[in-house]
C-alpha cells in the first residue's frame, strides 16, 4: 500500500479535499487580505500535497497496522536497526491505533479526509493554518470585534493572538520530530486550517471559532507534553494506565475537531447561519477535558510506584519537567474566564420570562405621549429619576383610560434614551396585562426583571447563574424566595458601588392587572426593601389604578420609601383639555396629510378640517380619558 498511488475511484473525495487546501485569501475571508504576497507564497507550495503520502488512506482498519502509518511515524528518525527507534515507532503506532479505535466509524471516516502525514505536508498545512489565523487577527482588528463578560470587555484579537501562538509552538518542531510525534501525525491539520480559513461574518461566530480553536490547540500542546513523558517511562502496568488516560483525552480532542469539520462540510449558505461550535459545545468540551486531564495527572503521579529507587529518582525528574511544561502552557492559555462566561450565558438562558412584558415588545402598543402633552408631569418624573436621593418608588395612580400606560412607555423610552447619560439607565420593564398569559401573573415577574438586570449590572450574571445551578427550580418557588435569591441577596453582593452617576430605573405598568390580589401586595412589600441597598441604586416607576390591594400594600410600607401622584389631581382639568386637543389636532393633521395627495372623492380636506367646533366637541367628550381620544 505504501508508495502506491491512491486508486482514482477511492481518491475522488480526498482529492476534492486536498484541492481546497491552497490558501484562499480574499475570497474566503470577510476582510480583505493585507498581504497578497504571503498568501501567494503559501498557495504556490500547496500543490505539492496532492502527490505526497498524504493521499494515502491510513485511518481504515486495514491500514492502521500497514506500512503507510509506520513510514509516517519513522521517516526521518533514527535507522530502524536502532532498538530505540524501533521501540518508539512501534509505540507510536500502537498509541495512535488505540486513540483511533476510541472514535466512531463516522469520526474516523471524516478524519481520513483531513489528515496529512508527511513532515513537509504537515509543515505546509501549519503554515496555511497560521496564515488563516493571522487573517482572523486582522479581521478582528478591522471590525473591532469584542465580547463582554462581568466587568471586562475582551478584544477578540487577543484570542486570535493565542491561536497563532499555539500554532507557532507546533511549527517550531523540526521535521524529524514532526514525523514521529503522534500529535503532529494524528491531528487533522487540513481540517484545522479550513476551519480557521472559513469566512465569519459576525462577532458571535468569530468568538466561538477562536475560543474553540484556542482550547483545542492548548489541549493538543498539553498532550504533546504528556506523550513525551509517556515515551520516557519503562513498561509497567502504571505506564499502561497513564497511556490509556492520555489516549482518551486525545480521542476527545479529535471528536471535538470532527464536529467543526462536519459543519465546514455543509453548504456555504447553511454554514453562514451557524457557528462551528455552540457555546454549549465549548463548555462541555472544556469540562470533559478537565475531567480527563485530572485522570491523566493522577495516572502520571502513579507511574513510579513499582519502580526501583534509582528509576524513581529519574521519573521524579521527568515529572518535574512535565509540571514545569504544563505550568508554562497554562499561563499561556488563561482562557478560563471566557469559558466561565460561556457557561454563565448557557445557564442564564434558562431564566424564564413573560413574553411581551417589556415596554418595547413586538406586538404591543408602542404609542408614547405627544411631545407637547403631559409636559409638567413628565418633568416631575424626570426630576425624580435623576435625583440620586429621591424616594425609591414613584407610584402614579389613575383611573382606567387616563393614559397611564402611555406615560409608562414614554418614561421607559426616555430612560432608555439616556443610556447612562445623566446618571440613569433603564434597568428593566414589565407591563402587566390581565388575560395575556404570564403578563397577567406574578410568577414570572422577578425572573423577567432579573433577566434584564444581569445585562446592566456588572457581576450580577455570575451570581444569578450560581443560584440557578444550586436551585434549578427557583422559578417555581414562592415570590418571596424568588425575590430574595434572584434579586435582593445578589444585589447586596455585587461589587458595584452606587454613586451619583448610577441609577437603574425599573418601569412596571398596570400592577393592578396582576390576577392575584395577594401577589400585588407581596410585590410592593418586597420591592420596598431595595430602598436600603448600598451597592446598587434601583428605583421603581409604577403605575396602576388606585385599587384596594395597592392601597393596602403601600399603607404597610414607610412613606419615606415612596411618593405617589393621582393622575387626575396632578394634572389640572385645563391641562388635560389642552393635551387632548393637541393630540387630536396632530392626529387629524396626519389624516389630512395622508388623504389629500390622492383624495378618493377628488376633493381634498380643508386645512382646518374637521373644524374647531367638532374638535372641541370631541375634547369635551374625551376629558379626562385619553383613551377616548386615542381610539
VEXDREN-2710 file (C-alpha; in Angstrom, 1 decimal):
% VEXDREN-2710
k/r/px/py/pz
1/UNK/0.0/0.0/0.0
2/UNK/2.8/2.4/0.9
3/UNK/4.3/4.2/-2.1
4/UNK/1.5/3.3/-4.5
5/UNK/-0.9/6.0/-5.9
6/UNK/-4.4/6.0/-4.5
7/UNK/-6.8/4.4/-6.9
8/UNK/-8.9/7.1/-8.7
9/UNK/-12.2/5.6/-7.5
10/UNK/-11.1/5.8/-3.9
11/UNK/-9.3/9.2/-4.1
12/UNK/-12.0/11.4/-5.6
13/UNK/-13.3/12.7/-2.2
14/UNK/-9.8/13.1/-0.8
15/UNK/-8.6/14.9/-3.9
16/UNK/-11.5/17.3/-3.6
17/UNK/-10.5/18.0/-0.1
18/UNK/-6.8/18.4/-1.0
19/UNK/-7.8/20.7/-3.8
20/UNK/-9.3/23.1/-1.3
21/UNK/-6.0/23.3/0.7
22/UNK/-4.5/26.4/-1.1
23/UNK/-4.9/29.5/1.0
24/UNK/-7.9/31.4/-0.4
25/UNK/-7.0/34.8/0.9
26/UNK/-9.6/37.4/-0.1
27/UNK/-12.2/35.0/-1.4
28/UNK/-12.7/33.2/1.9
29/UNK/-12.4/36.0/4.3
30/UNK/-14.9/38.7/5.1
31/UNK/-11.9/41.1/5.4
32/UNK/-9.6/41.9/2.5
33/UNK/-6.1/40.4/2.6
34/UNK/-3.4/42.7/3.9
35/UNK/-0.6/40.7/2.3
36/UNK/-1.2/39.2/-1.0
37/UNK/2.5/38.2/-1.4
38/UNK/2.5/36.0/1.7
39/UNK/-0.7/34.2/0.7
40/UNK/0.7/33.6/-2.8
41/UNK/3.8/32.1/-1.3
42/UNK/1.7/29.6/0.7
43/UNK/-0.5/28.9/-2.3
44/UNK/2.3/28.2/-4.7
45/UNK/3.7/25.5/-2.4
46/UNK/0.3/23.8/-1.8
47/UNK/0.2/21.8/-5.0
48/UNK/2.9/19.5/-3.7
49/UNK/0.4/17.9/-1.3
50/UNK/-1.6/16.1/-3.8
51/UNK/1.3/14.0/-4.9
52/UNK/2.7/13.1/-1.5
53/UNK/2.0/10.3/1.0
54/UNK/-0.8/12.5/2.5
55/UNK/-3.1/11.0/-0.2
56/UNK/-2.6/7.6/1.4
57/UNK/-5.6/6.2/3.4
58/UNK/-4.3/5.1/6.8
59/UNK/-7.4/5.5/9.0
60/UNK/-9.1/2.4/7.8
61/UNK/-8.9/-0.7/10.0
62/UNK/-6.7/-2.4/7.5
63/UNK/-4.3/0.5/7.2
64/UNK/-3.8/1.1/10.9
65/UNK/-1.2/-1.6/11.1
66/UNK/0.1/-1.1/7.5
67/UNK/3.3/0.4/6.2
68/UNK/1.8/3.8/5.5
69/UNK/1.5/4.7/9.1
70/UNK/4.7/3.0/10.0
71/UNK/6.5/5.1/7.3
72/UNK/4.9/8.3/8.6
73/UNK/5.9/7.6/12.1
74/UNK/9.5/6.6/11.4
75/UNK/10.5/8.7/8.5
76/UNK/13.4/11.0/9.4
77/UNK/14.0/9.2/12.7
78/UNK/17.0/7.1/13.6
79/UNK/17.6/3.9/11.5
80/UNK/15.2/1.1/12.3
81/UNK/18.1/-1.1/13.2
82/UNK/18.3/1.1/16.3
83/UNK/16.4/-0.7/19.1
84/UNK/15.3/2.7/20.4
85/UNK/13.9/3.8/17.0
86/UNK/12.1/0.5/16.6
87/UNK/10.6/0.8/20.0
88/UNK/9.5/4.4/19.5
89/UNK/7.9/3.8/16.1
90/UNK/6.1/0.7/17.4
91/UNK/4.9/2.5/20.5
92/UNK/3.6/5.5/18.4
93/UNK/1.8/3.1/16.0
94/UNK/0.1/1.3/18.9
95/UNK/-0.8/4.5/20.6
96/UNK/-2.4/6.1/17.5
97/UNK/-4.2/2.8/16.9
98/UNK/-5.6/2.9/20.4
99/UNK/-6.7/6.6/20.0
100/UNK/-8.5/5.9/16.7
101/UNK/-10.2/2.8/18.0
102/UNK/-11.9/5.0/20.6
103/UNK/-13.6/7.1/17.8
104/UNK/-16.8/6.2/16.0
105/UNK/-16.6/4.9/12.4
106/UNK/-18.0/8.2/11.2
107/UNK/-15.4/10.2/13.0
108/UNK/-12.6/8.1/11.6
109/UNK/-14.0/8.5/8.1
110/UNK/-14.2/12.3/8.5
111/UNK/-10.6/12.5/9.9
112/UNK/-9.3/10.3/7.0
113/UNK/-10.0/13.2/4.5
114/UNK/-8.4/15.9/6.6
115/UNK/-5.1/14.5/7.7
116/UNK/-1.7/14.9/6.2
117/UNK/1.1/12.6/7.2
118/UNK/4.5/13.6/5.6
119/UNK/6.5/16.1/7.6
120/UNK/6.7/18.6/4.7
121/UNK/2.9/18.4/4.2
122/UNK/2.3/18.9/8.0
123/UNK/4.5/22.0/7.9
124/UNK/2.7/23.3/4.8
125/UNK/-0.7/22.8/6.4
126/UNK/0.6/24.5/9.6
127/UNK/1.8/27.5/7.5
128/UNK/-1.6/27.7/5.9
129/UNK/-3.4/27.5/9.3
130/UNK/-1.1/30.3/10.6
131/UNK/-1.9/32.4/7.5
132/UNK/-5.6/31.9/8.1
133/UNK/-5.3/32.7/11.9
134/UNK/-3.4/35.9/11.1
135/UNK/-6.2/36.8/8.7
136/UNK/-8.6/36.4/11.6
137/UNK/-6.3/38.6/13.7
138/UNK/-6.5/41.3/11.0
139/UNK/-10.3/40.9/10.6
140/UNK/-10.8/41.3/14.4
141/UNK/-8.7/44.4/14.4
142/UNK/-10.5/45.9/11.4
143/UNK/-14.0/45.2/12.7
144/UNK/-13.1/45.9/16.3
145/UNK/-14.9/42.8/17.5
146/UNK/-15.2/42.3/21.2
147/UNK/-17.2/40.2/23.7
148/UNK/-18.1/41.4/27.2
149/UNK/-18.4/39.5/30.5
150/UNK/-18.7/40.7/34.1
151/UNK/-16.9/44.0/34.2
152/UNK/-14.5/43.3/31.3
153/UNK/-14.6/43.8/27.6
154/UNK/-12.3/41.4/25.7
155/UNK/-10.8/42.1/22.3
156/UNK/-11.3/39.1/20.0
157/UNK/-7.9/39.9/18.5
158/UNK/-6.4/38.7/21.8
159/UNK/-7.9/35.3/21.2
160/UNK/-6.7/35.2/17.6
161/UNK/-3.2/36.0/19.0
162/UNK/-3.4/32.9/21.2
163/UNK/-4.4/30.7/18.3
164/UNK/-1.4/32.0/16.4
165/UNK/0.9/31.4/19.4
166/UNK/-0.2/27.7/19.8
167/UNK/0.3/27.1/16.1
168/UNK/3.7/28.6/16.3
169/UNK/4.6/26.1/19.0
170/UNK/3.8/23.3/16.7
171/UNK/5.6/24.9/13.8
172/UNK/8.7/25.2/15.9
173/UNK/9.1/21.4/16.0
174/UNK/11.6/20.1/13.4
175/UNK/10.7/17.7/10.5
176/UNK/12.3/14.7/12.3
177/UNK/10.2/15.2/15.4
178/UNK/7.1/16.0/13.4
179/UNK/7.3/12.6/11.7
180/UNK/7.5/10.7/15.0
181/UNK/5.3/12.9/17.2
182/UNK/1.8/11.3/17.4
183/UNK/0.3/14.8/17.9
184/UNK/1.7/16.1/14.6
185/UNK/0.8/12.9/12.7
186/UNK/-2.6/12.4/14.3
187/UNK/-4.2/15.9/14.2
188/UNK/-6.3/16.7/11.1
189/UNK/-4.2/19.7/10.1
190/UNK/-6.0/20.2/6.8
191/UNK/-9.3/20.4/8.7
192/UNK/-7.9/22.8/11.3
193/UNK/-6.7/25.0/8.5
194/UNK/-10.0/25.0/6.7
195/UNK/-11.9/25.9/10.0
196/UNK/-9.6/28.8/10.5
197/UNK/-9.9/30.0/7.0
198/UNK/-13.8/29.9/6.9
199/UNK/-15.5/33.2/6.3
200/UNK/-17.1/34.6/9.5
201/UNK/-19.5/37.5/9.2
202/UNK/-20.4/38.3/12.8
203/UNK/-18.8/38.6/16.2
204/UNK/-20.6/35.7/18.0
205/UNK/-19.4/33.2/15.3
206/UNK/-15.9/34.6/15.5
207/UNK/-15.9/34.3/19.3
208/UNK/-16.9/30.6/19.3
209/UNK/-14.5/29.8/16.4
210/UNK/-11.5/31.4/18.1
211/UNK/-12.2/30.2/21.6
212/UNK/-12.9/26.6/20.3
213/UNK/-9.6/26.6/18.3
214/UNK/-7.6/28.1/21.2
215/UNK/-8.8/25.5/23.6
216/UNK/-8.2/22.7/21.1
217/UNK/-4.6/23.8/20.4
218/UNK/-3.9/24.4/24.1
219/UNK/-5.0/20.8/24.9
220/UNK/-3.1/19.5/22.0
221/UNK/0.1/21.1/23.3
222/UNK/-0.6/19.6/26.7
223/UNK/-1.0/16.2/25.1
224/UNK/2.5/16.6/23.5
225/UNK/3.9/17.1/27.0
226/UNK/2.1/14.0/28.3
227/UNK/3.2/11.9/25.3
228/UNK/6.8/13.0/25.7
229/UNK/6.6/11.9/29.3
230/UNK/4.9/8.7/28.3
231/UNK/7.7/7.7/25.9
232/UNK/10.3/8.0/28.7
233/UNK/8.6/5.6/31.0
234/UNK/9.5/2.0/31.4
235/UNK/6.9/-0.6/30.5
236/UNK/4.8/-1.2/33.6
237/UNK/1.1/-1.5/34.5
238/UNK/1.1/2.0/35.8
239/UNK/2.5/3.2/32.4
240/UNK/-0.3/1.4/30.6
241/UNK/-2.9/3.1/32.8
242/UNK/-1.3/6.5/32.0
243/UNK/-1.2/5.8/28.3
244/UNK/-4.9/4.8/28.3
245/UNK/-5.8/8.1/30.1
246/UNK/-3.8/10.1/27.5
247/UNK/-5.4/8.2/24.6
248/UNK/-8.9/9.0/25.9
249/UNK/-8.0/12.7/26.1
250/UNK/-6.6/12.6/22.6
251/UNK/-9.7/10.9/21.2
252/UNK/-11.9/13.6/22.9
253/UNK/-9.9/16.4/21.2
254/UNK/-10.2/14.7/17.8
255/UNK/-14.0/14.2/18.2
256/UNK/-14.3/17.9/19.0
257/UNK/-12.5/18.8/15.8
258/UNK/-14.6/16.5/13.8
259/UNK/-17.7/18.3/14.9
260/UNK/-16.5/21.6/13.4
261/UNK/-15.2/19.9/10.3
262/UNK/-18.7/18.5/9.6
263/UNK/-20.1/22.0/9.9
264/UNK/-17.5/23.1/7.4
265/UNK/-18.6/20.3/5.0
266/UNK/-22.2/21.8/4.9
267/UNK/-23.2/24.2/2.2
268/UNK/-21.8/27.8/2.4
269/UNK/-25.2/29.3/3.0
270/UNK/-26.0/26.8/5.8
271/UNK/-22.6/27.3/7.4
272/UNK/-23.2/31.1/7.4
273/UNK/-26.1/30.6/9.8
274/UNK/-24.4/28.5/12.4
275/UNK/-21.2/28.5/14.5
276/UNK/-18.6/25.8/14.2
277/UNK/-19.2/25.1/17.9
278/UNK/-22.0/26.3/20.1
279/UNK/-21.3/27.8/23.5
280/UNK/-22.6/24.5/25.0
281/UNK/-20.2/22.5/22.8
282/UNK/-17.2/24.6/24.1
283/UNK/-18.3/24.4/27.7
284/UNK/-18.9/20.7/27.6
285/UNK/-15.6/20.1/25.7
286/UNK/-13.6/22.1/28.3
287/UNK/-15.4/20.3/31.2
288/UNK/-14.6/16.9/29.8
289/UNK/-11.0/17.9/29.0
290/UNK/-10.6/19.0/32.6
291/UNK/-12.1/15.7/33.9
292/UNK/-9.9/13.6/31.6
293/UNK/-6.9/15.8/32.4
294/UNK/-7.3/15.2/36.1
295/UNK/-7.3/11.5/35.4
296/UNK/-4.1/11.9/33.3
297/UNK/-2.5/13.8/36.2
298/UNK/-3.5/11.1/38.7
299/UNK/-2.1/8.3/36.5
300/UNK/1.1/10.3/35.9
301/UNK/1.6/10.6/39.7
302/UNK/1.3/6.8/40.0
303/UNK/3.9/5.9/37.3
304/UNK/6.8/5.4/39.8
305/UNK/5.0/3.1/42.3
306/UNK/6.6/-0.1/41.2
307/UNK/10.0/1.2/40.2
308/UNK/13.3/0.9/41.9
309/UNK/14.8/3.7/43.9
310/UNK/17.1/4.7/41.1
311/UNK/14.3/4.7/38.5
312/UNK/12.1/6.6/40.9
313/UNK/14.7/9.4/41.0
314/UNK/14.8/9.6/37.2
315/UNK/11.0/9.6/37.0
316/UNK/10.8/12.3/39.6
317/UNK/13.0/14.5/37.5
318/UNK/10.8/13.8/34.4
319/UNK/7.7/14.6/36.5
320/UNK/9.2/17.9/37.5
321/UNK/10.0/18.8/33.9
322/UNK/6.4/17.8/32.9
323/UNK/4.9/20.1/35.6
324/UNK/7.0/23.0/34.5
325/UNK/5.9/22.5/30.9
326/UNK/2.3/22.3/31.9
327/UNK/2.6/25.4/34.0
328/UNK/4.1/27.3/31.1
329/UNK/1.2/26.1/28.9
330/UNK/-1.4/27.1/31.4
331/UNK/0.0/30.6/31.8
332/UNK/-0.2/31.0/28.0
333/UNK/-3.8/29.7/28.0
334/UNK/-5.6/31.9/30.5
335/UNK/-9.0/31.4/29.0
336/UNK/-10.9/30.2/31.9
337/UNK/-12.8/33.5/32.3
338/UNK/-14.0/33.3/28.8
339/UNK/-15.2/29.7/29.3
340/UNK/-16.9/30.7/32.6
341/UNK/-18.8/33.4/30.7
342/UNK/-19.9/30.9/28.1
343/UNK/-21.2/28.7/30.9
344/UNK/-22.9/31.6/32.6
345/UNK/-24.7/32.5/29.3
346/UNK/-25.9/29.0/28.9
347/UNK/-27.3/28.9/32.5
348/UNK/-28.9/32.4/32.1
349/UNK/-30.7/31.1/29.0
350/UNK/-32.7/29.0/31.4
351/UNK/-34.2/32.2/33.0
352/UNK/-37.9/32.2/32.1
353/UNK/-39.6/35.4/31.2
354/UNK/-43.0/36.8/30.5
355/UNK/-43.3/37.1/26.7
356/UNK/-44.5/40.5/25.6
357/UNK/-44.0/42.1/29.0
358/UNK/-41.2/44.5/28.1
359/UNK/-42.3/48.0/27.1
360/UNK/-41.0/47.7/23.6
361/UNK/-42.0/44.1/22.9
362/UNK/-43.2/43.2/19.4
363/UNK/-46.9/43.2/19.1
364/UNK/-47.5/45.7/21.9
365/UNK/-48.9/49.2/21.6
366/UNK/-45.9/51.5/21.2
367/UNK/-47.7/54.8/21.5
368/UNK/-45.9/57.4/23.6
369/UNK/-47.0/60.8/24.8
370/UNK/-47.1/63.6/22.2
371/UNK/-44.1/65.9/22.8
372/UNK/-46.4/68.8/23.7
373/UNK/-48.6/66.9/26.2
374/UNK/-48.1/65.7/29.8
375/UNK/-45.2/68.2/29.9
376/UNK/-45.3/69.1/33.6
377/UNK/-46.0/65.6/34.8
378/UNK/-43.1/64.1/32.8
379/UNK/-40.9/66.9/34.1
380/UNK/-41.6/65.8/37.6
381/UNK/-40.9/62.2/36.8
382/UNK/-37.6/63.1/35.1
383/UNK/-36.5/65.1/38.2
384/UNK/-37.4/62.1/40.4
385/UNK/-35.4/59.7/38.2
386/UNK/-32.4/62.0/38.0
387/UNK/-32.1/63.0/41.7
388/UNK/-29.8/60.5/43.5
389/UNK/-31.6/61.0/46.8
390/UNK/-35.2/60.9/45.7
391/UNK/-37.5/58.3/47.0
392/UNK/-37.1/54.7/45.8
393/UNK/-40.6/54.3/44.4
394/UNK/-42.7/56.7/42.2
395/UNK/-46.4/55.5/42.2
396/UNK/-48.6/57.1/39.5
397/UNK/-52.2/56.1/40.0
398/UNK/-55.2/56.9/38.0
399/UNK/-58.5/55.6/36.6
400/UNK/-58.9/53.4/33.6
401/UNK/-58.3/55.2/30.3
402/UNK/-56.4/58.1/31.8
403/UNK/-53.2/57.4/29.8
404/UNK/-51.1/55.7/32.5
405/UNK/-49.7/53.0/30.1
406/UNK/-48.8/55.7/27.5
407/UNK/-46.9/57.6/30.2
408/UNK/-45.1/54.4/31.3
409/UNK/-44.0/53.7/27.7
410/UNK/-42.9/57.3/27.4
411/UNK/-40.9/57.1/30.7
412/UNK/-39.3/53.8/29.7
413/UNK/-38.3/55.2/26.2
414/UNK/-36.9/58.4/27.7
415/UNK/-34.8/56.5/30.3
416/UNK/-33.6/54.1/27.6
417/UNK/-32.6/57.1/25.5
418/UNK/-30.5/58.4/28.4
419/UNK/-28.3/55.2/28.1
420/UNK/-26.5/56.1/31.3
421/UNK/-26.2/59.8/30.5
422/UNK/-27.3/62.0/33.3
423/UNK/-26.7/59.1/35.7
424/UNK/-29.7/56.9/34.8
425/UNK/-30.4/53.9/32.7
426/UNK/-33.4/51.5/32.2
427/UNK/-32.9/48.5/34.4
428/UNK/-35.9/46.6/33.3
429/UNK/-39.6/46.9/32.4
430/UNK/-42.7/44.8/33.0
431/UNK/-46.2/45.7/31.6
432/UNK/-48.9/43.7/33.3
433/UNK/-52.0/42.7/31.3
434/UNK/-54.7/40.5/32.6
435/UNK/-55.5/37.5/30.4
436/UNK/-52.2/37.7/28.5
437/UNK/-50.6/34.6/29.9
438/UNK/-47.5/35.3/32.0
439/UNK/-48.2/39.0/31.7
440/UNK/-51.2/38.6/33.9
441/UNK/-49.3/36.6/36.6
442/UNK/-46.6/37.5/39.1
443/UNK/-45.0/34.1/38.7
444/UNK/-42.6/35.3/36.0
445/UNK/-42.3/38.9/37.3
446/UNK/-39.0/38.6/39.2
447/UNK/-37.3/36.3/36.7
448/UNK/-38.2/38.7/33.9
449/UNK/-36.7/41.6/35.8
450/UNK/-33.6/39.6/36.7
451/UNK/-33.1/38.7/33.0
452/UNK/-32.8/42.3/32.1
453/UNK/-30.8/43.4/35.2
454/UNK/-28.0/41.0/34.5
455/UNK/-27.3/42.9/31.3
456/UNK/-27.0/46.1/33.2
457/UNK/-25.3/45.4/36.5
458/UNK/-21.7/44.1/36.2
459/UNK/-21.1/40.8/38.1
460/UNK/-24.8/40.0/38.6
461/UNK/-24.8/37.4/35.8
462/UNK/-22.4/35.1/37.5
463/UNK/-24.2/35.4/40.8
464/UNK/-27.6/34.6/39.2
465/UNK/-26.1/31.6/37.3
466/UNK/-24.8/30.2/40.6
467/UNK/-28.2/30.5/42.1
468/UNK/-29.8/28.7/39.2
469/UNK/-27.2/26.0/39.3
470/UNK/-27.8/25.4/43.0
471/UNK/-31.6/25.7/42.8
472/UNK/-32.8/24.9/39.3
473/UNK/-36.4/25.1/40.4
474/UNK/-36.1/28.6/41.9
475/UNK/-38.5/30.0/39.2
476/UNK/-41.3/27.9/40.6
477/UNK/-40.8/28.9/44.3
478/UNK/-42.8/31.5/46.2
479/UNK/-42.4/35.1/45.2
480/UNK/-40.5/35.9/48.4
481/UNK/-37.9/33.2/47.7
482/UNK/-37.6/34.3/44.1
483/UNK/-37.0/37.9/45.1
484/UNK/-34.6/37.1/47.9
485/UNK/-32.4/34.6/45.8
486/UNK/-32.5/36.2/42.4
487/UNK/-32.5/39.9/43.3
488/UNK/-32.2/41.1/46.9
489/UNK/-29.4/38.9/48.2
490/UNK/-27.4/39.1/44.9
491/UNK/-27.6/42.9/44.6
492/UNK/-26.2/43.1/48.1
493/UNK/-23.2/41.0/46.9
494/UNK/-22.3/42.7/43.6
495/UNK/-19.1/44.7/43.7
496/UNK/-20.7/47.7/42.1
497/UNK/-20.8/50.7/44.4
498/UNK/-23.6/53.1/43.7
499/UNK/-22.7/56.8/43.2
500/UNK/-24.3/59.9/41.8
501/UNK/-23.9/58.5/38.3
502/UNK/-25.5/55.1/38.7
503/UNK/-29.3/54.7/39.0
504/UNK/-31.3/52.0/37.3
505/UNK/-35.0/52.7/36.7
506/UNK/-37.4/49.7/36.6
507/UNK/-40.7/50.6/34.9
508/UNK/-43.7/48.5/36.0
509/UNK/-47.1/49.3/34.4
510/UNK/-50.6/48.3/35.4
511/UNK/-49.7/46.3/38.6
512/UNK/-53.5/46.2/39.2
513/UNK/-53.7/43.9/36.2
514/UNK/-51.9/41.2/38.2
515/UNK/-54.5/38.5/38.6
516/UNK/-53.9/37.6/42.2
517/UNK/-54.5/40.5/44.7
518/UNK/-52.2/38.9/47.3
519/UNK/-49.3/38.9/44.8
520/UNK/-49.8/42.7/44.3
521/UNK/-49.3/43.4/48.0
522/UNK/-46.3/41.0/48.1
523/UNK/-44.6/42.7/45.2
524/UNK/-44.9/46.1/46.8
525/UNK/-43.7/44.9/50.2
526/UNK/-40.7/43.0/48.7
527/UNK/-39.6/45.8/46.4
528/UNK/-39.6/48.4/49.2
529/UNK/-36.7/46.5/50.8
530/UNK/-34.5/47.6/47.9
531/UNK/-34.5/51.2/49.1
532/UNK/-31.9/50.2/51.7
533/UNK/-29.3/48.8/49.2
534/UNK/-25.9/50.4/49.3
535/UNK/-24.4/48.7/46.3
536/UNK/-26.9/49.5/43.5
537/UNK/-29.4/52.3/43.3
538/UNK/-32.6/50.8/41.9
539/UNK/-35.7/52.9/41.5
540/UNK/-39.2/51.7/40.6
541/UNK/-41.6/53.7/38.5
542/UNK/-45.0/52.1/39.0
543/UNK/-48.5/52.8/37.5
544/UNK/-51.8/51.3/38.5
545/UNK/-55.4/52.1/39.3
546/UNK/-55.9/53.1/42.9
547/UNK/-57.5/49.8/43.9
548/UNK/-57.7/48.4/47.4
549/UNK/-54.8/45.8/47.2
550/UNK/-52.4/48.5/46.1
551/UNK/-53.7/51.0/48.7
552/UNK/-53.1/48.3/51.4
553/UNK/-49.7/47.4/50.0
554/UNK/-48.4/50.9/50.2
555/UNK/-50.1/51.5/53.6
556/UNK/-47.8/48.8/55.0
557/UNK/-44.5/50.4/53.9
558/UNK/-42.8/53.5/55.1
559/UNK/-43.8/56.8/53.5
560/UNK/-40.0/57.6/53.2
561/UNK/-39.7/54.9/50.6
562/UNK/-42.3/56.1/48.0
563/UNK/-44.1/59.1/46.6
564/UNK/-47.4/58.9/44.8
565/UNK/-49.4/61.1/42.5
566/UNK/-53.0/60.8/41.5
567/UNK/-53.0/61.5/37.8
568/UNK/-56.3/63.4/37.7
569/UNK/-55.3/65.6/40.7
570/UNK/-51.7/66.2/39.5
571/UNK/-52.9/67.4/36.1
572/UNK/-55.4/70.3/36.1
573/UNK/-58.5/69.9/34.0
574/UNK/-57.5/72.7/31.8
575/UNK/-54.2/71.0/31.1
576/UNK/-55.9/67.7/30.3
577/UNK/-58.2/69.6/27.8
578/UNK/-55.1/71.3/26.2
579/UNK/-53.3/68.0/25.9
580/UNK/-56.2/66.1/24.4
581/UNK/-56.8/69.0/21.9
582/UNK/-53.1/69.0/21.0
583/UNK/-53.2/65.3/20.4
584/UNK/-56.4/65.4/18.3
585/UNK/-55.1/68.3/16.2
586/UNK/-51.9/66.3/15.5
587/UNK/-53.8/63.1/14.6
588/UNK/-56.3/64.9/12.3
589/UNK/-53.3/66.6/10.7
590/UNK/-51.8/63.2/9.9
591/UNK/-55.1/62.1/8.4
592/UNK/-55.2/65.2/6.1
593/UNK/-51.6/64.7/5.1
594/UNK/-52.3/61.1/4.2
595/UNK/-55.6/61.7/2.4
596/UNK/-55.1/64.9/0.4
597/UNK/-52.3/63.8/-2.0
598/UNK/-54.8/61.4/-3.7
599/UNK/-58.3/62.0/-2.3
600/UNK/-60.9/59.3/-3.1
601/UNK/-63.6/61.9/-3.8
602/UNK/-61.4/64.1/-5.8
603/UNK/-61.8/66.8/-3.2
604/UNK/-59.0/67.3/-0.6
605/UNK/-59.9/68.0/3.0
606/UNK/-59.8/71.6/4.2
607/UNK/-56.7/72.8/6.0
608/UNK/-58.7/73.3/9.2
609/UNK/-60.7/70.0/8.9
610/UNK/-62.6/68.8/10.9
611/UNK/-63.1/72.4/12.3
612/UNK/-62.8/73.9/15.7
613/UNK/-66.3/73.2/16.8
614/UNK/-66.0/69.5/16.1
615/UNK/-62.6/69.3/17.7
616/UNK/-63.9/71.0/20.8
617/UNK/-66.8/68.7/21.0
618/UNK/-64.5/65.7/20.8
619/UNK/-62.3/67.1/23.5
620/UNK/-65.3/67.6/25.8
621/UNK/-66.4/64.0/25.2
622/UNK/-62.9/62.6/26.0
623/UNK/-61.9/64.6/29.1
624/UNK/-60.4/63.2/31.3
625/UNK/-59.9/59.9/29.4
626/UNK/-57.1/60.0/26.9
627/UNK/-58.2/56.6/25.7
628/UNK/-61.3/58.0/24.1
629/UNK/-59.3/60.4/22.1
630/UNK/-56.8/57.8/21.1
631/UNK/-59.4/55.3/19.9
END
